[in-house]
Amino acid sequence: MRIWSLHPQYLDTKGLLALWRETLLARHVLEGKTVGYKNHPQLNRFKKAEGPLDCINQYLHFVYIEAVKRGYSFDKNKVGTNFKKYKITVTIGQLEFEKQHLLKKLMIRDILKFNELKQIQSPEVNPLFIVINGDIEEWEKH
């Protein structure tokens, strides 16, 4: 499971589809609707947040917006629309880790997206997040 802090605009098609699917699964975990992935480290930042379900729905909302921009037909009914807005922090070190991780994937899957991201010094984040100083997040498996 990979719930990117990076803005979904940087993902290739395969990555965006996987993000949608995996974030929906993450929401099911937070809702107690599945037994798998209950202790996945990627979920810790949502579990620790004020309003975890609101945060995951807000995150999904921004993934959905990116999908619509690309002409994909993601099911809007799967996005919780009545969520309270929160912000979650993410560190600069985490963003750099994710950027390098995504570049490795894009080098193989989508050279255009690879070249686009490679040129960006400070990538945008999913609007749920606020960037702060710090190293790779403790919940990141690396």
Residue frames as a rotation matrix with the C-alpha (Angstrom) as fourth column:
MET 1
0.585 0.811 0.000 0.00
0.811 -0.585 0.000 0.00
0.000 0.000 -1.000 0.00
ARG 2
-0.671 -0.741 -0.028 1.33
0.738 -0.671 0.066 3.43
-0.068 0.024 0.997 -0.95
ILE 3
0.626 0.779 -0.036 -0.62
0.778 -0.627 -0.042 6.55
-0.055 -0.002 -0.998 -0.03
TRP 4
-0.216 -0.818 0.533 1.50
0.866 -0.413 -0.283 9.24
0.452 0.400 0.798 -1.63
SER 5
0.064 0.118 -0.991 2.07
0.627 -0.777 -0.052 12.58
-0.777 -0.618 -0.123 0.07
LEU 6
-0.893 -0.433 -0.124 3.05
0.144 -0.535 0.832 13.93
-0.427 0.725 0.540 -3.34
HIS 7
-0.147 0.849 -0.507 0.30
-0.711 -0.447 -0.543 15.53
-0.688 0.281 0.669 -5.39
PRO 8
0.189 0.282 0.941 -1.42
0.249 0.913 -0.323 12.92
-0.950 0.295 0.103 -7.59
GLN 9
0.850 0.112 -0.514 -0.60
-0.408 -0.476 -0.779 14.99
-0.332 0.872 -0.359 -10.69
TYR 10
-0.049 -0.980 -0.194 2.87
-0.973 0.003 0.231 13.40
-0.226 0.200 -0.953 -10.69
LEU 11
-0.236 0.001 0.972 1.57
-0.202 0.978 -0.050 9.84
-0.951 -0.208 -0.231 -10.91
ASP 12
-0.890 0.009 -0.455 1.30
-0.442 0.220 0.869 7.92
0.108 0.975 -0.192 -14.14
THR 13
-0.029 0.963 -0.269 -1.94
-0.762 0.153 0.629 6.16
0.646 0.224 0.730 -15.04
LYS 14
0.049 -0.005 -0.999 -0.99
0.285 0.958 0.009 2.94
0.957 -0.286 0.049 -13.26
GLY 15
-0.831 -0.464 -0.307 0.05
0.430 -0.187 -0.883 4.87
0.352 -0.866 0.355 -10.16
LEU 16
-0.729 0.616 0.299 -3.11
-0.660 -0.748 -0.069 6.97
0.181 -0.248 0.952 -10.04
LEU 17
0.187 0.805 -0.563 -5.35
-0.508 0.569 0.646 3.91
0.841 0.165 0.516 -10.42
ALA 18
-0.171 -0.337 -0.926 -3.43
0.561 0.739 -0.373 2.09
0.810 -0.583 0.062 -7.68
LEU 19
-0.972 -0.199 0.126 -3.62
0.034 -0.650 -0.759 5.13
0.233 -0.734 0.638 -5.42
TRP 20
-0.292 0.946 0.144 -7.40
-0.832 -0.325 0.450 5.31
0.473 0.012 0.881 -5.84
ARG 21
0.346 0.421 -0.838 -7.85
-0.113 0.906 0.409 1.61
0.931 -0.047 0.361 -5.11
GLU 22
-0.348 -0.601 -0.720 -5.43
0.636 0.413 -0.652 1.56
0.689 -0.685 0.238 -2.16
THR 23
-0.934 0.052 0.354 -6.87
-0.254 -0.794 -0.553 4.69
0.252 -0.606 0.754 -0.56
LEU 24
0.083 0.995 -0.059 -10.37
-0.750 0.102 0.653 3.24
0.656 -0.010 0.755 -0.79
LEU 25
0.249 -0.101 -0.963 -8.99
0.375 0.927 -0.001 0.15
0.893 -0.362 0.269 0.96
ALA 26
-0.791 -0.602 -0.108 -7.36
0.366 -0.325 -0.872 2.38
0.490 -0.729 0.478 3.58
ARG 27
-0.525 0.683 0.508 -10.70
-0.745 -0.657 0.114 4.04
0.412 -0.318 0.854 4.23
HIS 28
0.428 0.673 -0.603 -12.29
-0.299 0.735 0.609 0.61
0.853 -0.081 0.516 4.71
VAL 29
-0.246 -0.609 -0.754 -9.60
0.629 0.491 -0.602 -0.18
0.737 -0.622 0.263 7.27
LEU 30
-0.949 -0.145 0.280 -10.27
-0.072 -0.764 -0.641 3.07
0.307 -0.628 0.715 9.13
GLU 31
-0.165 0.973 0.160 -13.99
-0.867 -0.221 0.447 2.31
0.471 -0.065 0.880 9.07
GLY 32
-0.481 -0.096 0.872 -13.35
-0.662 0.692 -0.288 -1.18
-0.575 -0.715 -0.396 10.50
LYS 33
0.558 0.795 -0.236 -14.77
-0.724 0.328 -0.607 -2.86
-0.405 0.509 0.759 7.40
THR 34
0.639 -0.403 -0.656 -11.81
-0.296 0.658 -0.692 -5.13
0.710 0.636 0.301 6.65
VAL 35
0.948 -0.314 0.044 -9.44
0.095 0.415 0.905 -7.31
-0.303 -0.854 0.423 8.62
GLY 36
0.345 -0.860 0.375 -6.44
0.935 0.277 -0.223 -6.90
0.088 0.428 0.900 6.33
TYR 37
-0.172 -0.592 0.788 -3.94
0.563 -0.715 -0.414 -4.04
0.808 0.372 0.456 6.44
LYS 38
0.777 0.605 -0.171 -5.14
0.472 -0.382 0.794 -2.97
0.416 -0.698 -0.583 9.91
ASN 39
0.671 -0.591 -0.448 -1.61
0.335 -0.297 0.894 -2.25
-0.661 -0.750 -0.002 11.08
HIS 40
0.355 -0.548 0.757 -0.11
0.899 -0.021 -0.437 -0.95
0.256 0.836 0.485 7.85
PRO 41
-0.334 -0.607 -0.721 2.38
0.801 -0.587 0.123 1.86
-0.497 -0.536 0.682 8.62
GLN 42
-0.831 0.027 0.555 1.01
0.393 -0.679 0.621 4.06
0.394 0.734 0.553 5.82
LEU 43
0.140 0.986 0.091 -2.23
0.504 -0.150 0.850 4.38
0.852 -0.073 -0.518 7.81
ASN 44
-0.161 -0.244 -0.956 -0.59
0.987 -0.031 -0.158 5.64
0.009 -0.969 0.246 10.99
ARG 45
-0.971 -0.236 -0.019 -0.65
0.237 -0.972 -0.011 9.29
-0.016 -0.015 1.000 9.97
PHE 46
-0.394 0.905 0.162 -4.38
-0.248 -0.274 0.929 9.05
0.885 0.326 0.332 9.33
LYS 47
0.188 0.446 -0.875 -5.04
0.677 0.587 0.444 7.12
0.712 -0.675 -0.191 12.53
LYS 48
-0.417 -0.476 -0.774 -3.19
0.898 -0.348 -0.270 9.77
-0.141 -0.808 0.573 14.55
ALA 49
-0.867 0.083 0.492 -4.95
0.144 -0.902 0.406 12.68
0.478 0.423 0.770 12.86
GLU 50
-0.622 0.773 -0.129 -7.92
-0.169 -0.293 -0.941 14.50
-0.765 -0.563 0.313 14.26
GLY 51
0.387 0.874 -0.293 -10.83
-0.572 -0.021 -0.820 13.15
-0.723 0.485 0.492 12.23
PRO 52
-0.557 -0.724 0.407 -9.15
-0.159 0.574 0.803 10.19
-0.815 0.383 -0.435 10.45
LEU 53
-0.131 0.573 0.809 -12.14
0.830 0.509 -0.226 9.44
-0.541 0.642 -0.542 8.20
ASP 54
0.834 0.369 -0.411 -12.55
0.145 -0.865 -0.481 13.10
-0.532 0.341 -0.775 7.30
CYS 55
0.073 -0.908 -0.412 -8.85
-0.599 -0.370 0.710 13.21
-0.797 0.195 -0.571 6.40
ILE 56
-0.651 -0.332 0.682 -8.98
0.236 0.765 0.598 10.10
-0.721 0.551 -0.420 4.21
ASN 57
0.314 0.826 0.468 -12.11
0.827 0.004 -0.562 11.37
-0.467 0.563 -0.682 2.46
GLN 58
0.732 -0.150 -0.664 -10.47
-0.255 -0.965 -0.064 14.74
-0.631 0.217 -0.745 1.87
TYR 59
-0.377 -0.924 0.059 -7.41
-0.387 0.215 0.897 12.93
-0.842 0.315 -0.438 0.48
LEU 60
-0.405 0.313 0.859 -9.64
0.684 0.727 0.057 10.86
-0.607 0.611 -0.508 -1.83
HIS 61
0.669 0.684 -0.290 -11.40
0.377 -0.649 -0.661 14.03
-0.641 0.333 -0.692 -2.97
PHE 62
0.325 -0.630 -0.705 -8.13
-0.653 -0.689 0.315 15.40
-0.685 0.358 -0.635 -4.33
VAL 63
-0.709 -0.482 0.515 -7.29
-0.014 0.740 0.673 12.10
-0.705 0.470 -0.531 -6.03
TYR 64
0.067 0.851 0.522 -10.75
0.782 0.280 -0.557 12.18
-0.620 0.445 -0.646 -7.62
ILE 65
0.696 0.159 -0.700 -10.19
-0.139 -0.927 -0.349 15.76
-0.705 0.341 -0.622 -8.87
GLU 66
-0.320 -0.893 -0.316 -6.94
-0.639 -0.043 0.768 14.68
-0.700 0.447 -0.557 -10.57
ALA 67
-0.622 0.143 0.770 -8.68
0.435 0.881 0.188 11.72
-0.652 0.451 -0.610 -12.17
VAL 68
0.500 0.866 0.026 -11.43
0.571 -0.307 -0.762 13.97
-0.652 0.395 -0.647 -13.56
LYS 69
0.369 -0.459 -0.808 -8.79
-0.536 -0.816 0.218 16.34
-0.760 0.353 -0.547 -14.98
ARG 70
-0.695 -0.719 0.011 -7.37
-0.460 0.457 0.761 13.39
-0.553 0.524 -0.648 -16.89
GLY 71
-0.243 0.701 -0.670 -10.76
-0.924 0.043 0.380 12.31
0.295 0.712 0.638 -18.19
TYR 72
-0.914 -0.070 -0.399 -11.02
0.033 0.969 -0.245 9.18
0.403 -0.237 -0.884 -16.04
SER 73
-0.011 0.988 0.156 -14.41
-0.468 -0.143 0.872 8.03
0.884 -0.064 0.463 -14.81
PHE 74
-0.915 -0.263 -0.305 -13.78
0.169 0.437 -0.883 7.34
0.366 -0.860 -0.356 -11.13
ASP 75
-0.015 0.972 -0.235 -16.96
0.681 0.182 0.710 6.81
0.732 -0.150 -0.664 -9.14
LYS 76
-0.474 -0.145 0.869 -17.68
-0.283 -0.909 -0.306 10.07
0.834 -0.391 0.389 -7.31
ASN 77
0.593 0.791 0.147 -20.05
-0.449 0.174 0.876 8.20
0.668 -0.586 0.459 -4.99
LYS 78
0.511 -0.486 -0.709 -16.99
0.667 0.745 -0.030 6.50
0.543 -0.458 0.704 -3.47
VAL 79
-0.646 -0.697 0.312 -15.69
0.370 -0.643 -0.671 9.84
0.667 -0.318 0.673 -2.25
GLY 80
-0.002 0.611 -0.792 -17.16
0.989 -0.115 -0.091 10.97
-0.147 -0.783 -0.604 1.04
THR 81
-0.173 -0.029 0.985 -18.38
0.591 -0.803 0.080 14.49
0.788 0.596 0.155 0.23
ASN 82
0.703 0.487 0.518 -19.45
-0.124 -0.634 0.763 15.64
0.700 -0.601 -0.385 3.66
PHE 83
0.294 -0.692 -0.660 -16.08
0.886 0.456 -0.084 15.81
0.359 -0.560 0.747 5.40
LYS 84
0.944 -0.118 -0.308 -14.63
0.077 -0.829 0.554 18.31
-0.321 -0.547 -0.773 7.81
LYS 85
0.676 -0.726 0.127 -11.41
0.063 -0.115 -0.991 19.83
0.735 0.678 -0.032 6.48
TYR 86
0.843 -0.536 -0.050 -8.22
0.091 0.049 0.995 19.10
-0.531 -0.843 0.090 8.35
LYS 87
0.557 -0.774 -0.301 -4.51
-0.649 -0.179 -0.740 19.35
0.519 0.607 -0.602 7.62
ILE 88
0.908 -0.413 0.069 -1.88
0.297 0.751 0.589 16.69
-0.295 -0.515 0.805 8.28
THR 89
0.472 -0.813 -0.340 1.83
-0.744 -0.575 0.341 17.46
-0.472 0.092 -0.877 8.34
VAL 90
0.887 -0.389 0.247 4.40
0.458 0.804 -0.379 15.78
-0.051 0.449 0.892 6.13
THR 91
0.417 -0.816 -0.401 8.14
0.079 -0.406 0.910 16.32
-0.906 -0.411 -0.105 6.30
ILE 92
0.500 -0.379 -0.778 10.47
-0.839 -0.437 -0.326 17.55
-0.216 0.816 -0.537 3.58
GLY 93
-0.583 -0.776 0.242 12.51
-0.716 0.631 0.298 14.38
-0.384 0.000 -0.923 4.07
GLN 94
-0.193 0.620 0.760 9.43
0.192 0.784 -0.591 12.25
-0.962 0.032 -0.270 3.39
LEU 95
0.760 0.511 -0.401 8.66
-0.233 -0.362 -0.902 14.18
-0.606 0.780 -0.156 0.22
GLU 96
0.060 -0.824 -0.563 12.19
-0.991 -0.115 0.062 13.71
-0.116 0.555 -0.824 -1.07
PHE 97
-0.678 -0.243 0.694 12.02
-0.303 0.952 0.039 9.99
-0.670 -0.184 -0.719 -0.26
GLU 98
0.212 0.870 0.446 8.70
0.261 0.389 -0.883 9.69
-0.942 0.303 -0.145 -2.12
LYS 99
0.645 -0.031 -0.764 9.98
-0.647 -0.555 -0.523 11.69
-0.407 0.831 -0.378 -5.07
GLN 100
-0.412 -0.883 -0.226 12.98
-0.896 0.346 0.280 9.38
-0.169 0.318 -0.933 -5.47
HIS 101
-0.562 0.299 0.771 10.77
0.009 0.935 -0.355 6.32
-0.827 -0.193 -0.528 -5.01
LEU 102
0.547 0.837 -0.013 8.32
0.068 -0.060 -0.996 7.54
-0.834 0.544 -0.090 -7.65
LEU 103
0.305 -0.510 -0.804 11.11
-0.901 -0.428 -0.070 8.47
-0.309 0.746 -0.590 -10.06
LYS 104
-0.734 -0.584 0.347 12.34
-0.481 0.807 0.342 4.85
-0.480 0.084 -0.873 -9.97
LYS 105
-0.173 0.770 0.615 8.86
0.399 0.625 -0.671 3.63
-0.900 0.129 -0.415 -10.87
LEU 106
0.697 0.507 -0.506 8.33
-0.166 -0.573 -0.802 6.25
-0.697 0.643 -0.316 -13.57
MET 107
-0.223 -0.860 -0.460 11.70
-0.814 -0.096 0.574 5.52
-0.537 0.502 -0.678 -15.18
ILE 108
-0.880 -0.076 0.469 10.32
0.079 0.950 0.302 2.10
-0.468 0.303 -0.830 -16.05
ARG 109
-0.267 0.919 0.289 6.64
0.768 0.384 -0.513 2.90
-0.582 0.084 -0.808 -16.63
ASP 110
0.725 0.607 0.326 6.34
0.688 -0.612 -0.390 6.44
-0.037 0.507 -0.861 -18.01
ILE 111
-0.253 -0.966 0.051 9.38
0.967 -0.251 0.053 8.35
-0.038 0.063 0.997 -19.25
LEU 112
-0.170 0.259 0.951 7.38
0.341 -0.890 0.303 11.55
0.925 0.375 0.063 -19.87
LYS 113
0.862 0.494 0.117 6.17
0.024 -0.270 0.962 11.67
0.507 -0.827 -0.245 -16.27
PHE 114
0.480 -0.785 -0.393 9.70
0.861 0.335 0.382 10.76
-0.168 -0.522 0.836 -15.16
ASN 115
-0.427 -0.693 0.581 11.21
0.809 -0.579 -0.097 13.70
0.404 0.429 0.808 -17.04
GLU 116
0.231 0.619 0.751 8.51
0.087 -0.782 0.618 16.04
0.969 -0.077 -0.234 -15.73
LEU 117
0.966 0.197 -0.170 9.05
0.165 0.041 0.985 15.11
0.201 -0.980 0.007 -12.08
LYS 118
0.267 -0.952 -0.149 12.83
0.963 0.267 0.023 14.98
0.018 -0.150 0.989 -12.38
GLN 119
-0.340 -0.395 0.854 12.87
0.548 -0.821 -0.161 18.70
0.764 0.413 0.495 -13.24
ILE 120
0.530 0.671 0.519 10.83
-0.059 -0.581 0.812 19.74
0.846 -0.461 -0.268 -10.20
GLN 121
-0.546 -0.806 0.229 12.84
-0.198 -0.142 -0.970 20.89
0.814 -0.575 -0.082 -7.21
SER 122
-0.914 0.317 0.255 10.01
-0.260 0.029 -0.965 21.11
-0.313 -0.948 0.056 -4.66
PRO 123
-0.749 0.655 -0.095 7.04
0.268 0.431 0.862 18.99
0.606 0.620 -0.498 -5.73
GLU 124
-0.293 0.771 0.565 3.54
-0.827 -0.501 0.255 19.90
0.480 -0.393 0.784 -4.65
VAL 125
-0.990 0.044 0.136 1.75
-0.048 0.794 -0.606 17.74
-0.134 -0.607 -0.784 -2.11
ASN 126
-0.289 0.955 -0.068 -1.79
0.733 0.266 0.626 16.43
0.616 0.131 -0.777 -1.92
PRO 127
-0.285 0.153 0.946 -3.61
-0.199 -0.975 0.097 19.52
0.938 -0.161 0.308 -0.54
LEU 128
0.781 0.498 -0.377 -4.48
0.222 0.344 0.913 17.60
0.584 -0.796 0.158 2.64
PHE 129
0.378 -0.749 -0.544 -0.87
0.924 0.336 0.180 18.03
0.048 -0.572 0.819 3.75
ILE 130
0.941 -0.310 0.140 1.22
-0.321 -0.944 0.069 20.88
0.111 -0.110 -0.988 5.13
VAL 131
0.474 -0.846 -0.245 4.97
0.439 0.468 -0.767 20.56
0.763 0.256 0.594 4.61
ILE 132
0.926 -0.281 0.251 7.26
-0.363 -0.480 0.799 20.89
-0.104 -0.831 -0.547 7.62
ASN 133
0.019 -0.984 -0.175 10.97
-0.893 0.062 -0.445 20.39
0.449 0.165 -0.878 8.18
GLY 134
0.321 0.005 0.947 12.14
-0.702 0.672 0.234 16.93
-0.635 -0.740 0.219 9.11
ASP 135
-0.760 -0.649 -0.040 13.52
-0.565 0.628 0.535 13.60
-0.322 0.430 -0.844 7.97
ILE 136
-0.594 0.536 -0.600 11.68
-0.210 0.617 0.759 10.63
0.777 0.577 -0.253 6.52
GLU 137
0.156 0.772 0.616 8.51
-0.895 -0.154 0.419 9.97
0.419 -0.617 0.667 8.51
GLU 138
-0.571 -0.388 0.724 8.67
-0.748 0.609 -0.263 7.26
-0.339 -0.691 -0.638 11.17
TRP 139
0.286 0.785 0.550 5.77
-0.366 0.620 -0.694 5.39
-0.886 -0.002 0.464 9.55
GLU 140
0.561 -0.133 -0.817 7.63
-0.823 0.017 -0.567 5.02
0.090 0.991 -0.100 6.24
LYS 141
0.675 -0.392 0.625 8.97
0.158 0.904 0.396 1.53
-0.721 -0.169 0.672 5.57
HIS 142
0.799 -0.438 -0.413 12.29
-0.582 -0.385 -0.717 1.99
0.155 0.812 -0.562 3.78
